[in-house]
Amino acid sequence: MANPAKIFEQIGRRTIAGLDEMGYAAALFCEAIYWTLTGWRQRQPVRLNSVMAAMAEIGVAAMPIATLLAATIGLMLAIQSLYSLGLFGAEAYAYIGIALSVVREFSPMIMGILVAGRSGSAIAARLATMNINQEVDALMVMGINPVRFLVSPVLIALVIMMPCLAMWANLVSILAAGLYVSAELNQSFGAYLNDTMDILKTEDVWHGLGKAALFGIIIALVGVVNGSLVKGGAEGVGRVTTRSVVLSVTLIVVADMVFAYMTTR
């Protein structure tokens, strides 16, 4: 039988470790913003080519899989909407649920999960490997701030590209859903698009894009924190990479729920 004292001790230790990681993430975020805004004054600006390279890797290279996922989500919503509304004879109003669900919830969340698995893991693995090989220490010896050199470009790229991917997912999902709904209901595709444009508001689009930017910050910070706190060799790299993906996806889902609750009250 487990000792209750040891159980509470483990809970306390893990709580303190979690709070310590949250504080470290907040400090990294503030320092990254600081170097982004004031680095040029100290002759250590955040290099544009580094930001562009990160944007290409995070966003442009993810376009094929993002398109496939977005189209699949759109078709899935269309199928389920027609089926559920068909029980009440309200198939003609399927576009309402499809449009709002895609723009406000599914596009930013699915793109966040995709980028967390694809790029968040790469960020954690790269930083973990650099820490183990003492490359981060070498940067500090050369007078290069690691946060400015490694964290700021990734953070900027994610904050920019996540809303771009979410907006692309909006277009692909709505178009894919529209093709299916139009075929099933024997209505014109143009009528479906007009109905969708009438129901969507600018606030709905900004709601989804704002969440996508928040998810980008979460992915960047989780990847950087896990990569920075690596312990051990190759096994440690694999462990923090896996933890980064799991933690990013968990925080994205929780943040999505909190964001939706707060903005719909």
C-alpha positions in Angstrom: 0.0 0.0 0.0 1.4 3.4 -1.0 2.4 5.8 1.7 -0.1 8.8 1.7 2.8 11.1 2.7 4.8 10.1 -0.4 1.8 10.6 -2.6 1.2 14.1 -1.4 5.0 14.8 -1.7 4.9 13.7 -5.3 1.9 15.9 -6.0 3.6 18.8 -4.4 6.8 18.3 -6.3 5.1 18.1 -9.6 3.0 21.1 -8.9 6.1 23.1 -8.0 7.8 21.9 -11.1 4.8 22.8 -13.3 4.7 26.3 -11.8 8.4 26.6 -12.3 8.0 25.8 -16.0 5.1 28.3 -16.3 7.3 31.0 -14.8 10.2 30.0 -17.1 7.9 30.1 -20.2 6.6 33.6 -19.2 10.2 34.8 -18.7 11.2 33.5 -22.1 8.1 35.1 -23.8 8.9 38.5 -22.2 12.5 38.3 -23.2 11.7 37.3 -26.7 9.4 40.3 -27.1 12.1 42.5 -25.6 14.7 41.4 -28.1 12.2 41.6 -30.9 11.4 45.3 -30.1 14.8 46.5 -28.8 17.4 44.2 -30.2 18.4 46.6 -33.0 19.4 49.1 -30.4 22.0 46.7 -29.0 23.1 45.6 -32.4 21.5 42.3 -32.0 18.4 42.5 -34.1 16.1 39.6 -34.8 17.3 38.6 -38.3 14.6 38.8 -41.0 16.1 35.9 -42.9 15.7 33.7 -39.8 12.1 34.7 -39.4 11.4 34.0 -43.1 13.1 30.6 -42.9 11.0 29.7 -39.9 7.8 30.9 -41.6 8.6 28.8 -44.7 9.2 25.7 -42.6 6.2 26.2 -40.3 3.7 27.5 -42.8 4.5 27.0 -46.5 5.9 23.5 -46.1 2.8 22.5 -44.1 0.4 23.6 -46.9 -0.2 20.1 -48.5 -1.1 18.3 -45.2 -3.0 21.4 -44.0 -5.1 21.4 -47.2 -5.9 17.7 -46.9 -6.9 18.0 -43.2 -9.0 21.1 -43.9 -10.9 19.5 -46.7 -11.5 16.4 -44.7 -12.8 18.4 -41.7 -15.1 20.3 -44.1 -16.5 17.1 -45.6 -16.9 15.5 -42.2 -18.9 18.5 -40.9 -21.0 18.6 -44.0 -21.9 14.9 -43.7 -22.7 15.1 -40.0 -24.6 18.3 -40.4 -26.8 16.9 -43.1 -27.4 13.7 -41.2 -28.3 15.4 -37.9 -30.4 18.2 -39.3 -32.1 15.7 -41.7 -33.7 14.2 -38.6 -35.7 17.4 -38.3 -36.1 18.2 -42.0 -33.7 21.2 -41.7 -31.0 20.2 -44.1 -31.2 23.6 -45.8 -29.7 25.2 -42.8 -26.6 23.0 -42.6 -24.5 25.9 -43.9 -24.9 27.8 -40.6 -23.4 25.1 -38.4 -20.7 24.4 -40.9 -19.6 28.0 -41.4 -19.5 28.9 -37.7 -17.9 25.6 -36.6 -15.2 25.9 -39.2 -14.3 29.5 -38.7 -14.6 29.8 -34.9 -13.4 26.3 -33.8 -12.2 23.6 -36.1 -9.8 25.5 -38.4 -7.6 27.1 -35.6 -7.7 24.0 -33.4 -6.9 21.5 -36.2 -4.1 23.7 -37.5 -2.8 24.1 -34.0 -2.7 20.4 -33.5 -1.0 19.9 -36.9 1.7 22.5 -36.3 2.2 21.2 -32.7 3.0 17.7 -34.0 4.9 18.9 -37.0 6.8 22.0 -36.0 6.5 22.0 -32.2 8.3 18.7 -31.9 11.0 19.9 -34.3 11.6 23.0 -32.1 11.9 20.9 -29.0 14.2 18.4 -30.6 16.4 21.0 -32.2 16.9 23.0 -28.9 17.4 19.8 -26.9 20.1 18.6 -29.3 21.8 22.0 -29.1 21.7 22.0 -25.3 23.2 18.5 -25.1 25.9 19.4 -27.6 26.6 22.7 -25.7 25.8 24.8 -28.7 23.7 27.2 -26.6 26.6 27.7 -24.3 28.8 28.4 -27.3 26.4 31.1 -28.5 26.6 32.8 -25.1 30.4 32.6 -25.2 30.3 34.4 -28.6 28.1 37.1 -27.2 25.0 36.0 -29.0 21.8 36.0 -26.9 20.2 32.6 -27.3 16.7 33.9 -26.8 17.1 36.5 -29.5 18.8 34.0 -31.9 16.7 30.9 -31.3 13.4 31.8 -29.7 12.3 35.2 -31.2 12.3 34.1 -34.8 10.3 30.9 -34.1 7.8 32.9 -31.9 7.3 35.6 -34.6 6.9 33.0 -37.3 4.3 31.0 -35.4 2.3 34.1 -34.5 2.2 35.1 -38.2 1.8 31.7 -39.8 -0.8 30.2 -37.5 -3.5 32.7 -38.5 -2.5 32.3 -42.1 -2.9 28.5 -41.9 -6.2 28.9 -40.1 -7.5 31.3 -42.8 -6.5 28.9 -45.5 -8.2 26.1 -43.6 -11.4 28.2 -43.5 -11.4 28.6 -47.2 -10.7 25.0 -48.0 -13.1 23.5 -45.4 -16.0 25.8 -46.5 -15.4 25.1 -50.2 -15.1 21.3 -49.6 -18.3 21.3 -47.5 -20.1 23.4 -50.0 -19.4 21.0 -52.9 -20.8 18.1 -50.8 -23.8 20.0 -49.5 -24.6 21.4 -53.0 -24.5 18.0 -54.5 -26.6 16.4 -51.8 -29.3 19.1 -51.7 -29.3 19.7 -55.5 -28.7 23.5 -55.0 -26.2 25.7 -56.7 -22.7 26.1 -55.2 -23.1 29.9 -55.6 -26.2 29.9 -53.4 -24.4 28.0 -50.7 -21.5 30.5 -50.7 -24.0 33.4 -50.6 -25.7 31.9 -47.6 -22.4 31.3 -45.9 -21.2 34.9 -46.5 -24.5 36.2 -45.1 -24.3 34.2 -41.8 -20.6 34.8 -41.2 -19.5 38.1 -39.5 -16.1 39.7 -39.2 -16.1 39.0 -35.5 -16.3 35.3 -36.2 -13.3 35.4 -38.5 -11.2 37.4 -36.0 -12.3 35.0 -33.2 -10.7 32.1 -35.0 -7.6 34.0 -36.1 -7.0 35.3 -32.6 -7.2 31.8 -31.2 -4.8 30.6 -33.9 -2.2 33.3 -32.9 -2.6 32.2 -29.2 -2.0 28.6 -30.2 1.1 29.7 -32.0 2.5 31.3 -28.8 1.6 28.1 -26.9 3.4 25.9 -29.4 6.5 28.0 -29.4 6.8 28.3 -25.7 6.1 24.7 -25.0 8.7 23.6 -27.6 11.3 26.0 -26.3 10.8 25.2 -22.6 10.9 21.4 -23.2 14.0 21.7 -25.4 15.8 23.9 -22.9 15.1 21.6 -19.9 16.3 18.4 -21.6 18.3 16.0 -19.4 20.3 13.0 -20.6 21.4 12.1 -24.1 19.4 10.8 -27.1 16.8 9.3 -24.8 16.2 12.7 -23.2 15.7 14.3 -26.7 13.1 11.8 -27.5 11.4 12.2 -24.2 11.1 16.0 -24.4 10.0 15.8 -28.0 7.1 13.5 -27.1 6.3 15.6 -24.0 6.3 18.8 -26.1 3.7 17.4 -28.6 1.4 16.0 -25.8 1.6 19.1 -23.7 1.0 21.4 -26.7 -2.0 19.5 -27.9 -3.5 19.4 -24.4 -3.0 23.2 -23.8 -4.4 24.0 -27.2 -7.6 22.1 -26.5 -7.9 23.6 -23.0 -7.2 27.1 -24.3 -9.7 26.6 -27.0 -12.4 25.7 -24.5 -11.5 28.7 -22.2 -11.4 31.1 -25.1 -14.7 29.9 -26.5 -16.3 30.2 -23.1 -15.0 33.7 -22.4 -15.9 35.1 -25.8 -19.5 33.7 -25.9 -20.7 34.9 -22.6 
